[in-house]
Amino acid sequence: MDGVELLSLYQKGDRDFSRANLSQIQIMQVDLENIDFSRTELDWANFSGTNLTGANLNRANLSNARLIKSNLARANLTSADLTNADLSWANLENASLARVDLSNANLSQSFFRDADLSDADLSNVNLSRANLAGANLSRANLAGANLTGVDLSGADFSRADLSEADLSNADLTSANFNKADLSGSSLRQSNLEQATLQGANLRSANLRSAVLAGAVLKDTDTGNSSMATISQLSLTNSAKGNKIDFCSANLIGANLAEGNLQNANFRFALLFKTNLEKANLQNASLVDVYLRGANLRGVNLKSSILSSINWKGTVMPDGTIHP
């Protein structure tokens, strides 16, 4: 069946093309709303500019397909194969993409607001300048993904694999990273205001110049050794009274040099050999903190709360080493 025949059948009211072999079919800039392509072979197909709103593509094979600027709003792509597909500029608002394979796909400038991408494979995808606000990405594989400048506000990344992912300049406000793997990821200049990172693995992550006002980084995983580079935190645009919550966080060996950590809560935090040189800890709470071997040279501790601290081997603000 070719594109002309399919369009003729569709215009006569036929919507069921499930389990058909439509490999390499070319259907561009037409209306195929609510069509049923479930379990259909559509590899190397070209649907660029086509309206596939509400389409059923459950378990369809769309590997290497071209869906540039296609409208897939509310479409069912559950467990579909979209490896190496091009969905740049596509609209997937409220689409169901649970367990979909999008590895190595081009999703730049695509629109995924409120889409369900739970358990999806997005490894090594290009999501630059995409919009995933409110999307469900729980348990998704985003290892090595390019998410630079992406709107991910309110997205759910709980237990997702974001290792080595690039989230530079991304909007991550109110996003949920509960127990997510962010090891080796780049979060440079990203906005993490009010984000939840409880139990997240930030080993070797780079959060230089990231905005973390109001973020919750309580670490519930005692085996997680965070090695984040969190220098030069920016709180300048934050609402007055916001503070970073590092309560019980594991920041062993982390680099927070020159960070603006005013009003931060470090209660029960592990700061063994943490670099806090020239950091601003004014009005911070450091109660029951493990600071053994940490570097506090030049730190501003004005009006901070200091109680039940392990200071052994710590470099003090004046440069002396605590016995």
Solvent accessible surface area in square Angstrom, and as a share of the most:
residue,aa,sasa,rsa
1,M,105,0.47
2,D,83,0.43
3,G,11,0.11
4,V,120,0.69
5,E,86,0.39
6,L,0,0.00
7,L,40,0.20
8,S,45,0.29
9,L,57,0.28
10,Y,20,0.08
11,Q,143,0.63
12,K,162,0.69
13,G,47,0.45
14,D,58,0.30
15,R,95,0.35
16,D,89,0.46
17,F,9,0.04
18,S,36,0.23
19,R,175,0.64
20,A,27,0.21
21,N,111,0.57
22,L,4,0.02
23,S,43,0.28
24,Q,120,0.53
25,I,10,0.05
26,Q,99,0.44
27,I,3,0.02
28,M,97,0.43
29,Q,150,0.67
30,V,44,0.25
31,D,78,0.40
32,L,0,0.00
33,E,61,0.27
34,N,91,0.47
35,I,0,0.00
36,D,34,0.17
37,F,0,0.00
38,S,16,0.11
39,R,111,0.40
40,T,0,0.00
41,E,72,0.32
42,L,0,0.00
43,D,28,0.14
44,W,150,0.53
45,A,0,0.00
46,N,18,0.09
47,F,1,0.00
48,S,20,0.13
49,G,31,0.30
50,T,1,0.00
51,N,40,0.21
52,L,1,0.01
53,T,11,0.06
54,G,25,0.24
55,A,0,0.00
56,N,50,0.26
57,L,2,0.01
58,N,37,0.19
59,R,122,0.44
60,A,1,0.01
61,N,37,0.19
62,L,1,0.01
63,S,16,0.10
64,N,41,0.21
65,A,1,0.00
66,R,115,0.42
67,L,1,0.01
68,I,38,0.19
69,K,131,0.55
70,S,1,0.01
71,N,50,0.26
72,L,0,0.00
73,A,10,0.07
74,R,147,0.53
75,A,0,0.00
76,N,54,0.28
77,L,0,0.00
78,T,21,0.12
79,S,28,0.18
80,A,1,0.01
81,D,50,0.26
82,L,0,0.00
83,T,26,0.15
84,N,82,0.42
85,A,1,0.01
86,D,28,0.15
87,L,0,0.00
88,S,10,0.07
89,W,140,0.49
90,A,1,0.01
91,N,46,0.23
92,L,0,0.00
93,E,55,0.25
94,N,80,0.41
95,A,1,0.01
96,S,37,0.24
97,L,0,0.00
98,A,10,0.08
99,R,137,0.50
100,V,1,0.00
101,D,48,0.25
102,L,0,0.00
103,S,17,0.11
104,N,84,0.43
105,A,3,0.02
106,N,50,0.26
107,L,0,0.00
108,S,13,0.09
109,Q,52,0.23
110,S,2,0.01
111,F,66,0.27
112,F,1,0.01
113,R,88,0.32
114,D,76,0.39
115,A,1,0.01
116,D,48,0.25
117,L,0,0.00
118,S,11,0.07
119,D,60,0.31
120,A,1,0.01
121,D,44,0.23
122,L,0,0.00
123,S,17,0.11
124,N,93,0.48
125,V,2,0.01
126,N,53,0.27
127,L,0,0.00
128,S,9,0.06
129,R,147,0.54
130,A,3,0.02
131,N,31,0.16
132,L,1,0.00
133,A,4,0.03
134,G,35,0.33
135,A,1,0.01
136,N,53,0.27
137,L,1,0.00
138,S,7,0.05
139,R,126,0.46
140,A,0,0.00
141,N,52,0.27
142,L,1,0.00
143,A,28,0.22
144,G,31,0.30
145,A,1,0.01
146,N,53,0.27
147,L,1,0.00
148,T,39,0.23
149,G,38,0.36
150,V,1,0.00
151,D,40,0.21
152,L,0,0.00
153,S,31,0.20
154,G,41,0.39
155,A,0,0.00
156,D,44,0.23
157,F,0,0.00
158,S,19,0.13
159,R,143,0.52
160,A,1,0.01
161,D,50,0.26
162,L,0,0.00
163,S,21,0.13
164,E,121,0.54
165,A,1,0.01
166,D,50,0.26
167,L,0,0.00
168,S,17,0.11
169,N,88,0.45
170,A,2,0.01
171,D,51,0.26
172,L,0,0.00
173,T,33,0.19
174,S,67,0.43
175,A,1,0.01
176,N,50,0.26
177,F,0,0.00
178,N,47,0.24
179,K,85,0.36
180,A,2,0.01
181,D,46,0.24
182,L,1,0.00
183,S,25,0.16
184,G,24,0.23
185,S,2,0.01
186,S,25,0.16
187,L,1,0.00
188,R,99,0.36
189,Q,110,0.49
190,S,1,0.00
191,N,45,0.23
192,L,0,0.00
193,E,34,0.15
194,Q,92,0.41
195,A,0,0.00
196,T,38,0.22
197,L,4,0.02
198,Q,58,0.26
199,G,7,0.06
200,A,6,0.05
201,N,47,0.24
202,L,7,0.04
203,R,115,0.42
204,S,73,0.47
205,A,1,0.01
206,N,40,0.21
207,L,0,0.00
208,R,83,0.30
209,S,32,0.21
210,A,0,0.00
211,V,24,0.14
212,L,0,0.00
213,A,0,0.00
214,G,15,0.14
215,A,0,0.00
216,V,43,0.25
217,L,8,0.04
218,K,72,0.30
219,D,19,0.10
220,T,88,0.51
221,D,67,0.35
222,T,134,0.78
223,G,66,0.63
224,N,12,0.06
225,S,41,0.26
226,S,4,0.02
227,M,77,0.34
228,A,1,0.01
229,T,48,0.28
230,I,0,0.00
231,S,6,0.04
232,Q,73,0.32
233,L,7,0.03
234,S,32,0.20
235,L,24,0.12
236,T,115,0.67
237,N,132,0.68
238,S,26,0.17
239,A,69,0.54
240,K,208,0.88
241,G,63,0.61
242,N,42,0.22
243,K,96,0.41
244,I,0,0.00
245,D,24,0.13
246,F,0,0.00
247,C,21,0.12
248,S,49,0.31
249,A,3,0.02
250,N,10,0.05
251,L,3,0.01
252,I,49,0.25
253,G,30,0.29
254,A,1,0.00
255,N,51,0.26
256,L,0,0.00
257,A,18,0.14
258,E,99,0.44
259,G,0,0.00
260,N,42,0.21
261,L,0,0.00
262,Q,58,0.26
263,N,59,0.30
264,A,0,0.00
265,N,21,0.11
266,F,1,0.00
267,R,89,0.33
268,F,107,0.44
269,A,1,0.00
270,L,73,0.36
271,L,0,0.00
272,F,65,0.27
273,K,127,0.54
274,T,1,0.00
275,N,46,0.24
276,L,1,0.00
277,E,50,0.23
278,K,131,0.56
279,A,1,0.01
280,N,40,0.20
281,L,0,0.00
282,Q,44,0.20
283,N,67,0.34
284,A,0,0.00
285,S,15,0.09
286,L,2,0.01
287,V,20,0.12
288,D,66,0.34
289,V,3,0.02
290,Y,72,0.27
291,L,0,0.00
292,R,91,0.33
293,G,29,0.28
294,A,0,0.00
295,N,37,0.19
296,L,1,0.01
297,R,112,0.41
298,G,44,0.42
299,V,11,0.06
300,N,57,0.29
301,L,37,0.19
302,K,135,0.57
303,S,79,0.51
304,S,20,0.13
305,I,90,0.46
306,L,78,0.39
307,S,50,0.32
308,S,81,0.52
309,I,23,0.12
310,N,54,0.28
311,W,48,0.17
312,K,109,0.46
313,G,32,0.30
314,T,0,0.00
315,V,29,0.16
316,M,38,0.17
317,P,45,0.28
318,D,112,0.58
319,G,20,0.20
320,T,78,0.45
321,I,120,0.61
322,H,65,0.29
323,P,131,0.82
